């Protein structure tokens, strides 16, 4: 029987047949799962046995994505949304247009150099803001 015909026959099998095939292909008892899950997982296993599984490189990448690999309570930081040096960020605040220039290391606003966009946002508003959020570089910020 060809791989394709084996796979297309899976949805037509009853749960007992699927469980039996699971034991044959995995050498283990099937999980307590619905028919759709069993069919999808068995289809993958049939392909895996016929054509090979995931490459070592792909398995390594996938292994790194497992939740257990992350430090509990800490999520990876999103990539920086800072524009390239020379870019200008313009934000209107209380009827006044504010322009910030992105530097190689930091930001320039009204002739002063700032280490972060948050410090520029605080200089403009007088209160702490997330700079990327204030300048619309992060979702939920200014348009």
N, C-alpha and C positions, 0 to 999 in steps of 0.2 A: 504494500500500500504506500502511495507517495505521501510526502509530508503535507502537501496541500489537501489531499483527500482526507488525511487523518484529522487535520485541523477543522475542515469544514464539517466533518461528521460529529465533532464534539458537542455542539449545541443540541443535536438530536438525541443524544444519550440521556438516559435517566440518571438520577443521583447515585444509584447503586453502581451503575457502570462507570460513572465518573470516579467514584471512590475506589473501585477496583483498579482502574487505570492509574490513579494517583499512587496507589501502593506499588504498582509495577514500575512506574517511572521514577518515583522518589525513594523507594524502599523505606517508606514510613507511612504511618496512618495519616489520612487526610484531615485537614483542619475542619472545625465546625463552621462552615461558611456556606454562603448561598451558591446556587448553581452558576451564576454569572462569574463569580470569583474563580471557582474551580475551572470553568471553561477557559477563562483568560490565562490563568496560571498554567494549565495543562498545555494550552496552545503554545505558550512561550517555551515550555519544557520540551515539547516535540521539536520545535525549531532549534532549540539549544543543542539537543542531542544530534540532530541532523546536520547542523551547520556550524556548531561551535558556540561557545558562550561569549560573555563580555571579555574584551581584551584585558590584560593585566594593567595597562595604563588607565583604561576606563574604570576598572574596579578600584584602583587606587584613588581616583578622583571621587568616585561615589562613596568610598569608605570615609573620605574626609568630610563628606556632607552629612554623615550620620549625626543625629542630635547629641549622642553621647560624646562626640568629639568636641563639642563646644563647652566652655566653662559655664556651669549652671548660673543663670541670672545675668549673663553677659552675652550680648549679641554682637556680631561683628559690626564694626563701624561702616557706615555707607561710604562709598568713594566720595572724595572731595568734589563739591559742586563749584569750586572757585574757578572763575573764568581765567583765561590766559593773561599774563602780564600785558599791560597796555589797554586792556578793556576798561570801559567806563560803565559804571552802574549808576542809574538815575532813579531816584525815588522822590515822589512828592510827599511831603509830610506837613500837615496843617497849612496847606496853601503855598508852601515854599518848596521849590525844586532843589534837591540835594544831589550833587554829582561826586562820585567816588572813583578814583583811578586805581586799578589793580597794579601793584608793583611786583617785582621779582620776589620780594619777601615783605609782605604786608600790604597796606593800603594807604592812599593819600586822600585826605579830605580837608579842604580849606587851608592848604599849605602845611598841614600837620601830618605826620606819619603815624599810622596805627598798626598794631600787630595783628589785629583780627577785625573781621566785619562786625562782630558783636560790640567791640569797643566803639566803632564808628556809629553803630545804631544807638548806643547809649549816649554818645555825644550829641546826636541829633534829637533824641526823644527825652533824655534825662532819666530814663529808667532802663533796666536791663532788658534787652531783646536778644533773641537768637539772630545774629547778623544775616546768615543765609535765609532765614525765614522772613526777616524784615525786608530784604532786598529782592525777595521773590525767587531765590535760587533753590528753595526747598518747598515742597508741596504745602499748601496752606498759607503761604506768604503773600506778599503784595503781588499784584499783577504786573 
